[in-house]
């Protein structure tokens, strides 16, 4: 190997070694936006659980039946034993606890992702998803099903019945999608 190539190779190795030493360690459990993520996730969780508990126990929605708020909006009680859109319905304790365990695993993964995110938008989006996932996970553990109550419909068209946790999750996913289109592919993953 010629002398100048060996010198270039050593210089490249030194630069890459110095660069890796100067890069800060990526946080695992607490990051730049963790306080924001925690606050938003807890706020979403509390609002979700408060509305569900009030409708089930305070208002007695099961006993009083559906309530029409607007010609296109009813409050109804639906016990969702599956996931979004009623998919993967679980009627056994095993299925219930598998979905609850999956919720915990996904939530931990989203939290770790949030500790590494670089923008406030991604942190907010992840916080909303975390709050929503925890809200529905608590329902699944406490009741064996998720409490859904908002029913939108127009004429013969009927949207699925959902809750505030679902709203937080959809808003969070929309935020991640917006961020990925705004800043190019994989920006939300950074």
C-alpha positions in Angstrom: 0.0 0.0 0.0 1.5 3.4 -1.0 2.4 5.7 1.9 -0.2 8.4 1.1 -3.1 5.8 1.0 -2.0 4.5 4.4 -1.9 8.0 5.8 -5.4 8.8 4.4 -6.7 5.6 5.9 -5.3 6.4 9.3 -6.7 9.9 9.1 -10.1 8.6 8.2 -10.0 6.1 11.1 -9.0 8.9 13.5 -11.8 11.2 12.3 -14.4 8.5 12.6 -13.1 7.5 16.0 -13.1 11.1 17.3 -16.6 11.7 15.9 -18.0 8.6 17.7 -16.4 9.8 20.9 -17.9 13.3 20.6 -21.4 12.1 19.9 -23.5 12.1 23.0 -25.0 8.8 24.2 -28.6 8.3 23.1 -30.9 8.4 26.2 -32.9 5.3 26.9 -35.4 6.4 29.6 -35.4 10.2 29.7 -34.7 12.6 26.9 -35.0 16.2 25.8 -38.9 16.2 25.5 -39.7 13.6 28.2 -41.3 16.1 30.5 -43.7 17.2 27.7 -44.4 13.6 26.7 -45.2 12.6 30.3 -47.4 15.7 30.9 -49.4 15.3 27.6 -49.7 11.5 28.0 -51.0 11.7 31.6 -53.4 14.5 30.7 -54.8 12.5 27.8 -55.0 9.4 30.0 -56.9 11.2 32.8 -59.3 12.9 30.4 -60.0 9.5 28.7 -60.5 7.6 31.9 -62.6 10.4 33.5 -65.1 10.5 30.6 -65.4 6.7 30.5 -65.8 6.3 34.2 -68.4 9.1 34.4 -70.4 7.7 31.5 -70.4 4.1 32.8 -70.8 4.8 36.6 -71.9 8.4 37.0 -74.3 8.8 34.1 -75.2 5.2 33.9 -75.1 5.0 30.1 -75.7 1.2 30.1 -79.0 1.8 32.0 -80.1 5.0 30.3 -79.3 3.9 26.8 -78.1 6.0 23.8 -78.2 9.7 24.0 -78.6 11.8 20.9 -76.5 15.0 21.1 -76.8 16.1 17.5 -78.5 14.6 14.4 -75.1 13.1 13.5 -73.7 12.4 17.0 -74.9 9.9 19.6 -73.4 8.8 22.9 -73.8 5.0 23.2 -72.1 2.3 25.2 -70.1 -0.3 23.2 -67.7 -2.8 24.8 -64.9 -3.4 22.3 -63.1 -6.6 23.0 -60.7 -6.2 20.1 -58.5 -3.5 18.8 -59.2 -0.6 16.4 -62.4 -1.0 14.4 -63.3 -4.0 16.4 -60.7 -6.2 14.8 -59.3 -9.3 16.5 -62.2 -9.7 19.0 -61.0 -11.5 22.2 -63.6 -13.3 24.2 -61.2 -15.2 26.5 -59.0 -14.1 29.4 -55.9 -15.2 27.4 -56.8 -12.9 24.5 -57.6 -10.1 26.9 -54.2 -10.3 28.7 -52.3 -10.8 25.5 -53.7 -7.6 24.2 -53.0 -5.9 27.5 -49.4 -7.2 27.4 -49.0 -6.0 23.8 -50.2 -2.6 24.9 -47.5 -2.4 27.6 -44.8 -3.5 25.2 -45.8 -1.0 22.5 -46.1 1.8 25.1 -42.6 1.1 26.4 -41.3 1.2 22.8 -43.0 4.5 22.1 -41.6 6.0 25.3 -38.1 5.0 24.3 -38.7 6.4 20.9 -39.9 9.7 22.5 -36.7 10.0 24.5 -34.7 10.1 21.3 -36.9 12.3 19.2 -35.5 15.6 18.0 -38.7 17.8 17.5 -41.5 18.9 19.7 -44.1 17.7 17.1 -42.9 14.1 17.2 -42.7 14.2 21.0 -46.3 15.5 21.1 -47.5 12.9 18.6 -45.9 10.1 20.6 -47.3 11.5 23.8 -50.8 11.4 22.4 -50.4 7.8 21.2 -49.0 6.7 24.6 -51.8 8.4 26.5 -54.4 6.8 24.2 -52.8 3.3 24.3 -52.6 3.5 28.1 -56.3 4.6 28.4 -57.5 1.7 26.3 -55.1 -0.7 28.0 -56.5 0.2 31.4 -60.0 -0.5 30.2 -58.9 -3.9 28.9 -57.3 -4.8 32.2 -60.2 -3.4 34.4 -63.2 -4.4 32.3 -61.9 -7.0 29.8 -62.9 -4.7 27.0 -62.5 -1.1 25.9 -65.3 1.4 26.6 -66.3 3.1 23.4 -69.0 5.7 23.4 -68.9 8.3 20.6 -71.0 7.4 17.5 -70.9 9.6 14.4 -73.4 8.9 11.6 -74.9 10.6 8.6 -78.0 9.1 7.0 -77.3 5.4 6.5 -73.5 6.0 6.9 -72.3 5.0 10.4 -68.7 5.6 11.6 -67.4 3.1 14.1 -67.9 3.9 17.8 -64.8 5.3 19.5 -63.5 7.1 22.6 -61.1 9.9 23.5 -58.1 7.5 23.7 -58.8 6.6 20.0 -58.9 10.3 19.2 -55.5 10.8 20.9 -54.0 7.8 19.0 -55.4 9.0 15.6 -54.1 12.6 16.3 -50.7 11.2 17.2 -50.4 9.1 14.1 -51.5 12.1 12.0 -48.8 14.2 13.7 -46.2 11.5 12.8 -47.4 11.3 9.2 -47.4 15.1 8.9 -43.8 15.3 10.3 -42.6 12.6 7.9 -44.1 14.4 4.8 -42.9 17.8 6.0 -39.3 16.8 6.6 -38.9 13.9 4.2 -38.8 10.2 4.7 -37.9 8.8 8.0 -37.8 12.2 9.8 -40.1 11.0 12.6 -37.8 8.0 13.2 -34.8 10.3 13.9 
